[in-house]
Structures are given as structure tokens and as C-alpha cells.
Amino acid sequence: MTDLSEAPAEQGTLMFREAAEAADAVARQQSAGAELKRIGAALWARSPSVVITCARGSSDHAATYAKYAIETRVGVPVASAAPSVASVYASRLRAEGAVCLAISQSGRSPDLLATVSSLKQAGACVVALVNDTGSPLVGIADEVFGLGAGVESSVAATKSFIASLAAIASLVAEWSDDDRLRRETRELPPLLRQAWELDWSALVAELERVPDLYVLGRGLGLAIAQEAALKLKETSQLHAEAFSTAELRHGPMALVRDGFPLLIFGQADETGSGVEETASAMVKRGARVFLAGAEAPGAVPLPSIRCAPLLEPILQIESFYRAANALAVARGLDPDRPPYLAKVTETQ
């Protein structure tokens, strides 16, 4: 059980309640698994030359996860669309033989809709992973899968992000016809409940008093490093920057000084040893390193659940969300209503 000892204010936020519902959201999603199976089979039959992701905010971090999951498990290259190419420059891309993977909670952002429409007109098959199945995105897409997260009222997206990652993992299992991954994804709901109960209070105590930090990951873990950094900006007004551990030495490491905090995510795949080497090197530089999913002498361990490496990041971000909510409240902030932000971002 957790030792976070949340005050009523922490447990009373929308962010707390919605993040705690992630396991139920994924369980609901799995009840519609036949639809993902059909879409995965259609992708296998189509054999696209490239997948082009289209997303913003947290959904774009899910697209990072999709890139690594698809490229490592299916072998199809994945590129990220720049929405302004269609929505601002009004340029058209050649997309014959491509699949456009659109990921969105609301399905309503004008630049996302413009980009997806442009890619479809250019010959791409549009697959939408969307939480709001009554949104305009649904009317554009060739294939639609509802994320099943339910209503999400907090500005800080949590359960819809986890539902996006779970849908991507399940879609990849179907596309690659991987029975083992199918079995592993079915275990996500109980594992998410376990992840919610893990104690990350050491991270909360440290970040309550710092102005900035780096959040690091590699491969699949880069997606949740990006997401964690965004949530720390949104909910705790922390200057958090996300990098791949491979990019840290290409400049950002110059700012790592004695006591500088780093939150590092790892998973037990081919990137694991490199992540641990980076964590050890940063400890030696005097940084305050918090490490999930890996081990390094001198780093503060954050408990995480070992499972299929493709799924470990999903569980880690669930544990992080609980800590992020507690941190925001500890810093005297309302994680549900970040200043100047809205639930649906109307970017052009």
C-alpha cells in the first residue's frame, strides 16, 4: 500500500480521481478488443510504407510511444506530422500508401482536423484513436477506435493518455499478430491498480522546493518523460525539460550541477543498460537522481512493476500521475485548473 498519506485536498482533485480510474478505462477499452483486432488485421493487409502520426500535447507524447512500438514490433517507419504545414502553410503532402494515425482526447483541435483532412485527401488511410467518439475527427477517419476513458474534466489529461498508450500497445499486438503481447496487454488493468498504489513520495518531497529539473527516458520511455515534464509544467509550474538519455550529452548536460534534480525512466529492454549508465554518470556529477524502472548506485529508487518492457512505461506514468497530483497540492496549486490553459486547445 502507498505511504503518500494524502491530505483530503489531494484526494479531492479531479486529477486524482481521474488518474485513479485509468485501470477501469483500460478494462472498458479491452471489452471492445474485437474492433482493434479488425483494425490491426486491416493494417497488416494494407502494409503501409509509412505511418504519419498527428497529435498535440499529451496525445503527441502517445505518438512518440507509437513510433517506438510500431517501428520495433512491426518494422514500419513512423514520422510525426507538423500540423502547421496544413493549417497555416496550406501545403499538401504526398501520402499515397501511408497510414495517418491521429490520436486525440477531444478530436476537435482545428489544426489536427486540418492536417488529418489534408493527409486523407493526399491518399492516406486515417486511423483515429479518440476519446470523444462524437467529435469531428470521427467523421474524417477511415477507421475509428474509441479510447474508452470516459469523461475527463481536469485540464491535466491522465486516464485518456494511459488509454491511448494501452490502445497503441493492443493495436501493435494485433497488427504484428503477437499472441504473447496480446496476453500481456490483457494484464494491464490489475497492473495499473498496483502501480497507482506505489509510493513515490520521495520525489514529491524533493520537487516541492526546486525550480527546475530534467526528465529523461530512452526509446519507449521517452514518451513518458515528455508527458511527465509537461505535467510538471502544467500542474506544478515547474520548469521541466524532457530529453532522451542519448541527447543529454549533446549539450543539456552542461546545466547538470551539484544537486540538480533528474527524474529518469527506464524499462527492461535494449535501452536499459544505457539508461543505467547515464543515471550513474549523473550521480557522479553530484545530481540528485530519481530512477524508475532501472537501478544505479546513489540514485533514489522509485518503485515500479516489472512486466513486458513495452508496457512498463504505461505503469510508470500511472505512478507518476499520483505523485504529480500530490506535488501540485503541496506547492499550493490546483492541478485541475492550470492558469491560462483549457481542456480543448484551439490551435490553428
C-alpha positions in Angstrom: 0.0 0.0 0.0 1.0 3.6 -0.5 2.7 5.7 2.1 1.9 9.0 0.5 -0.7 9.9 3.3 -2.6 12.3 1.1 -4.5 15.1 2.7 -8.2 15.3 1.7 -7.3 18.2 -0.7 -5.0 15.8 -2.7 -7.6 13.0 -2.9 -10.3 15.5 -3.8 -8.9 16.8 -7.0 -10.3 15.8 -10.3 -6.8 14.8 -11.4 -6.5 12.3 -8.5 -9.9 10.8 -9.2 -9.5 10.6 -13.0 -6.0 9.2 -12.9 -7.2 6.5 -10.4 -9.8 5.5 -13.0 -7.1 4.5 -15.6 -7.3 0.8 -14.9 -11.1 0.8 -15.3 -10.7 2.8 -18.5 -8.3 0.3 -20.0 -10.6 -2.6 -18.9 -13.6 -0.9 -20.7 -11.3 -0.4 -23.7 -10.4 -4.1 -23.8 -14.1 -5.1 -23.9 -14.0 -3.6 -27.4 -11.0 -5.6 -28.4 -12.6 -7.1 -31.4 -12.6 -3.8 -33.1 -8.9 -3.3 -32.5 -8.3 -6.8 -33.8 -10.2 -5.9 -37.0 -8.2 -2.6 -37.4 -4.9 -4.4 -36.8 -5.7 -7.0 -39.4 -6.6 -4.2 -41.9 -3.3 -2.5 -41.3 -1.4 -5.8 -41.8 -3.3 -6.3 -45.1 -2.7 -2.7 -46.2 1.1 -3.0 -45.4 1.7 0.8 -45.4 5.0 2.2 -46.4 5.0 4.7 -43.6 2.8 5.8 -40.6 2.3 9.5 -40.1 1.2 10.5 -36.6 -0.9 13.5 -36.0 -1.4 14.8 -32.4 -0.9 17.6 -30.0 0.1 17.9 -26.3 -0.2 14.6 -24.3 -1.5 12.8 -27.4 1.7 13.7 -29.2 3.6 12.0 -26.4 1.5 9.0 -27.0 2.5 9.3 -30.7 6.2 9.1 -29.5 5.3 5.8 -27.8 3.5 4.7 -31.0 6.7 5.4 -33.0 8.9 3.2 -30.9 6.2 0.5 -30.6 5.4 0.3 -34.3 9.0 0.6 -35.5 10.3 -2.0 -33.1 7.4 -4.5 -33.3 6.1 -4.0 -36.9 9.1 -2.5 -38.7 7.2 0.3 -40.4 8.8 3.8 -40.2 6.8 6.4 -38.2 7.0 10.1 -38.8 5.3 13.0 -37.0 3.2 15.4 -39.0 3.8 19.1 -38.4 0.2 20.4 -38.2 1.1 24.0 -39.3 2.1 22.6 -42.8 -1.6 22.1 -43.5 -3.3 24.5 -41.1 -1.0 27.6 -41.6 1.0 27.0 -44.8 -1.8 25.2 -46.6 0.7 22.9 -48.2 -0.2 19.4 -49.4 2.0 16.4 -48.8 2.1 13.2 -50.9 0.7 10.4 -48.7 -0.1 7.6 -51.1 0.4 4.3 -49.3 0.6 5.9 -45.9 -1.4 5.5 -42.8 -2.2 8.6 -40.7 -2.5 7.7 -37.1 -4.5 10.5 -35.4 -4.5 10.5 -31.6 -6.7 12.8 -29.6 -8.7 13.1 -26.5 -11.2 15.7 -27.9 -10.9 15.2 -31.6 -11.7 18.9 -32.1 -8.5 20.9 -32.4 -8.7 22.8 -35.7 -5.0 22.2 -36.7 -5.3 18.5 -36.1 -8.5 18.3 -38.2 -6.9 20.3 -41.0 -3.9 18.0 -41.0 -5.8 14.8 -41.0 -8.1 16.0 -43.7 -5.1 17.1 -45.9 -3.4 13.7 -45.4 -6.6 11.8 -46.3 -7.1 13.9 -49.4 -3.5 13.1 -50.3 -4.1 9.4 -50.2 -3.5 8.3 -46.6 -5.7 5.9 -44.7 -6.8 7.6 -41.5 -6.9 5.6 -38.3 -8.2 7.6 -35.3 -7.7 6.8 -31.6 -10.0 9.3 -30.0 -11.8 9.5 -26.6 -14.7 11.6 -27.8 -16.4 9.4 -30.4 -18.9 12.2 -31.2 -16.1 14.6 -32.4 -15.4 15.9 -35.9 -12.3 13.7 -36.2 -14.6 10.6 -36.3 -16.3 11.9 -39.4 -12.9 12.2 -41.2 -11.3 8.9 -40.2 -11.5 5.7 -42.2 -11.0 3.6 -39.0 -12.0 4.7 -35.5 -11.3 3.2 -32.1 -12.8 4.9 -29.0 -10.3 5.1 -26.2 -13.0 4.4 -23.6 -11.6 6.7 -20.9 -14.9 8.3 -20.3 -15.4 12.0 -19.4 -12.2 13.7 -18.4 -12.8 17.1 -16.8 -9.4 18.0 -15.4 -7.3 20.1 -17.7 -4.5 17.8 -17.0 -5.1 14.7 -19.1 -4.3 11.4 -17.3 -6.6 8.5 -17.9 -7.0 9.4 -21.6 -3.2 9.4 -22.0 -2.9 6.0 -20.4 -5.9 4.7 -22.5 -4.0 6.0 -25.6 -0.9 4.1 -24.7 -2.9 0.9 -24.0 -4.7 1.2 -27.3 -1.5 1.6 -29.2 0.1 -1.5 -27.4 -3.0 -3.6 -28.2 -3.1 -2.3 -31.8 0.5 -3.3 -32.3 -0.2 -6.7 -30.8 -2.9 -7.2 -33.4 -1.0 -5.7 -36.3 2.0 -7.9 -35.6 -0.2 -10.9 -34.7 1.8 -11.3 -31.5 -0.1 -13.7 -29.1 2.3 -13.1 -26.3 1.8 -9.3 -26.4 -1.9 -9.9 -26.6 -1.8 -11.8 -23.3 0.5 -9.2 -21.7 -1.8 -6.3 -22.6 -4.8 -8.1 -21.0 -2.9 -7.9 -17.7 -2.8 -4.1 -17.8 -5.9 -3.3 -15.6 -4.7 -5.1 -12.5 -1.1 -3.9 -13.0 -2.3 -0.3 -13.3 -4.1 -0.7 -10.0 -0.9 -1.9 -8.4 1.1 1.0 -10.0 -1.4 3.5 -8.5 -0.5 2.3 -5.0 3.3 2.6 -5.3 5.0 5.2 -3.1 6.7 8.0 -5.0 6.6 10.4 -2.0 10.4 10.8 -2.1 10.0 12.5 -5.5 7.3 14.7 -4.1 9.4 15.8 -1.2 12.3 16.7 -3.4 10.4 18.6 -6.1 8.4 20.6 -3.7 11.3 23.0 -3.3 13.1 23.1 -6.7 12.6 25.5 -9.6 13.6 23.2 -12.5 14.6 19.7 -13.5 15.3 17.3 -16.4 13.1 14.3 -17.1 14.9 11.6 -19.1 14.0 8.4 -20.9 15.0 6.4 -23.9 13.1 4.5 -26.6 9.6 3.7 -25.3 10.4 5.6 -22.1 11.0 8.9 -23.9 7.2 9.2 -24.4 6.5 9.2 -20.6 9.5 11.5 -19.9 7.9 14.0 -22.3 4.5 13.5 -20.6 5.9 13.8 -17.1 7.7 17.1 -18.0 4.5 18.5 -19.4 2.5 17.6 -16.3 5.1 19.2 -14.0 4.8 22.4 -16.1 1.0 22.3 -16.2 0.2 21.4 -12.6 3.2 22.5 -10.5 4.6 25.3 -12.5 8.0 23.6 -12.6 10.4 24.3 -15.4 10.8 20.6 -16.5 12.5 19.7 -19.7 12.4 16.2 -21.3 15.3 14.6 -23.2 16.4 11.2 -24.4 19.3 10.0 -22.3 21.1 9.8 -25.6 20.7 13.5 -26.2 21.7 14.5 -22.7 25.4 14.6 -23.6 24.8 16.7 -26.7 24.5 20.0 -24.7 21.9 19.7 -21.9 24.3 18.0 -19.6 26.2 21.3 -19.2 23.4 22.5 -16.8 23.6 19.5 -14.6 25.3 20.7 -11.5 25.6 19.6 -7.9 22.1 18.9 -6.5 20.4 19.3 -9.9 17.3 17.0 -9.9 16.7 14.5 -12.6 13.8 12.1 -13.0 14.8 9.2 -15.1 12.5 6.4 -16.6 13.9 3.1 -17.8 12.5 -0.2 -19.0 14.0 -3.7 -19.2 14.7 -3.7 -22.9 17.8 -3.0 -25.0 17.9 0.6 -23.7 18.2 -0.5 -20.1 21.9 -0.6 -19.6 22.4 2.8 -21.3 19.8 4.4 -19.1 21.5 3.0 -16.0 24.9 4.2 -17.2 23.5 7.7 -17.7 22.0 7.6 -14.2 25.3 6.5 -12.7 27.2 9.2 -14.5 24.8 11.9 -13.3 25.1 10.7 -9.7 28.8 11.0 -10.0 28.4 14.6 -11.2 26.5 15.3 -8.0 23.0 15.4 -9.5 20.0 14.3 -7.4 18.8 11.4 -9.5 15.3 9.7 -9.1 15.2 6.5 -11.1 12.2 4.3 -12.0 12.5 1.0 -13.9 16.3 0.8 -13.5 19.0 0.7 -10.9 22.1 2.8 -10.3 24.2 3.3 -7.2 23.4 6.5 -5.4 20.2 7.1 -7.3 16.9 7.4 -5.3 14.8 4.4 -6.5 11.2 4.9 -7.4 9.2 1.6 -7.1 8.0 0.2 -10.4 6.5 -3.0 -11.7 8.4 -5.3 -13.9 6.4 -6.7 -16.8 6.7 -6.7 -20.6 9.1 -3.9 -21.5 6.5 -2.4 -23.9 4.1 -2.0 -21.1 6.4 -0.8 -18.2 6.2 2.9 -19.3 2.4 2.7 -19.0 2.6 1.6 -15.4 5.3 4.1 -14.6 3.3 7.1 -15.8 0.3 6.0 -13.7 2.5 6.0 -10.6 3.9 9.4 -11.6 0.4 10.9 -12.0 -0.4 10.3 -8.4 2.9 11.9 -7.3 2.4 14.8 -9.6 -1.1 15.5 -8.2 0.3 15.4 -4.6 3.2 17.7 -5.6 0.9 20.3 -7.1 -1.2 20.4 -3.9 1.9 20.6 -1.8 3.1 23.6 -3.8 -0.3 25.3 -3.2 -1.6 24.9 -6.7 -4.8 23.5 -8.2 -3.8 20.7 -10.7 -7.3 20.7 -12.3 -7.2 24.3 -13.4 -3.7 25.4 -14.5 -3.5 29.1 -15.4 -4.2 30.2 -19.0 -5.0 26.6 -20.1 -8.2 25.0 -21.3 -9.3 21.4 -21.8 -9.6 21.7 -25.6 -6.8 23.7 -27.2 -8.0 25.6 -30.3 -4.6 25.9 -32.1 -4.8 26.8 -35.8 
